[in-house]
Amino acid sequence: MLNLRIPGPTPVPDSVAQAGAADMINHRGPEFADLINRSTAQLKEVFETKNDLFILTASGTGGMEAAVANHVNAGEKVLVVTVGVFGKRFVEIVRVFGGNPIELDFEFGRAADPNRIEEILDQHSDIRVVMVTHNETSTGVTNNDLKIVAEICRSHDCLLIVDAISSLSSIPVLTDEWELDVVISGSQKGWMTAPGLAFVSCSEKAWEKNAQVTSPRFYFDLLKAKDYLAMGQTPSTPAVSVMFQLDKALEIMFDEGLQNIYARHHRHAQMTRDGIRSLGLELFAEEGSESDTVTSVRIPDSIDGLAFLEIARSQFGTVFAGGQGPLKGKIFRFGHLGFVTDEHIQQGLSAVEKTLQQLHS
Ligand SMILES: *Cc1c(COP(=O)(O)O)cnc(C)c1O
């Protein structure tokens, strides 16, 4: 079997895979109501929130689209803070819904500077919505100042929408304590579950905004999701098998304990960073902002980045992710989120070493 070291989809434990093979149930029946109520309550614990939370049948991008469709009006100015490719995705979605994205771009590899966010909000007093990526998977950077960003948004009366797709469950996100209004994650990142589900939490302030927004939404209408969840259901047929998997994965996660999971991710990230440096390679993310879920590594000029990925996969059984957009061929990304053991990291580092040797021979 290949060692899948990409930042999603991530490996699922056997017991989780098997849980997904169970017989179908009626999604309008009592068994499903038990399932969705249990999973929603457990997800809220991981999100550290008492806010409403919805399990949508969609990839993470669907969760992002739901956040925009429910909270952004056509013609409305939105501050989109971008530190990589996924931040840019928010810009595109806002445009599609007729919004007016004000982009605050930071150089790829760097984290967002909250002072710059404050400057823009001071300049544009009509901005009511801010979007930020917590963990930028394309560059391996975590915006560790999320709490400060949230404070700035609050003092400027702005709703804060957070893409926490590749951080939640692996890196602490304190939704209520930091007062994050809309928070998004996705099943195939740190949740040890197959792709197919997005999770979105909404604060009271988000519901107030929602009521003033007239953007078109049908499948991603969160108010409808709320009405159905009150009955233990979803508006349309959910990905029942993936929800079976999620139920099992959450059981495993609570057995391990959230703090232990965070500590394990930090330790594995440190192991990966140390190992990469000791092979003479350079990290792409600026020091202090390196992500605990994905490590981005500069590919030396002497090496063909695409050949590196191909040899690691075909000869050393390890799948790394390449760079996206402008980073294609310039970096590779080593995923260490979700179901990860020390052996996975060691095997991944060994594959990097052997691939480099092969390319240099
Ligand atoms: C993976 C990811 C997305 C996109 O999620 P999909 O499930 O591929 O739609 C968005 N943002 C971040 C930070 C991600 O890691």
The ligand as an SDF file (V2000), in Angstrom:
LIG
                    3D

 15 15  0  0  0  0  0  0  0  0999 V2000
   -8.6490   21.1680    1.2040 C   0  0  0  0  0  0  0  0  0  0  0  0
   -8.8870   22.5970    1.4750 C   0  0  0  0  0  0  0  0  0  0  0  0
   -9.9140   23.3120    0.8520 C   0  0  0  0  0  0  0  0  0  0  0  0
  -10.7870   22.7110   -0.2050 C   0  0  0  0  0  0  0  0  0  0  0  0
  -11.4750   21.6040    0.2480 O   0  0  0  0  0  0  0  0  0  0  0  0
  -12.1000   20.5680   -0.7820 P   0  0  0  0  0  0  0  0  0  0  0  0
  -12.6240   19.5140    0.1580 O   0  0  0  0  0  0  0  0  0  0  0  0
  -11.0220   20.1030   -1.6870 O   0  0  0  0  0  0  0  0  0  0  0  0
  -13.1800   21.2610   -1.5000 O   0  0  0  0  0  0  0  0  0  0  0  0
  -10.1020   24.6290    1.1820 C   0  0  0  0  0  0  0  0  0  0  0  0
   -9.3170   25.2400    2.0800 N   0  0  0  0  0  0  0  0  0  0  0  0
   -8.3220   24.5890    2.6920 C   0  0  0  0  0  0  0  0  0  0  0  0
   -7.4680   25.3310    3.6770 C   0  0  0  0  0  0  0  0  0  0  0  0
   -8.0710   23.2600    2.4180 C   0  0  0  0  0  0  0  0  0  0  0  0
   -7.0760   22.6110    3.0130 O   0  0  0  0  0  0  0  0  0  0  0  0
  1  2  1  0
  2  3  1  0
  2 14  2  0
  3  4  1  0
  3 10  2  0
  4  5  1  0
  5  6  1  0
  6  7  2  0
  6  8  1  0
  6  9  1  0
 10 11  1  0
 11 12  2  0
 12 13  1  0
 12 14  1  0
 14 15  1  0
M  END
$$$$
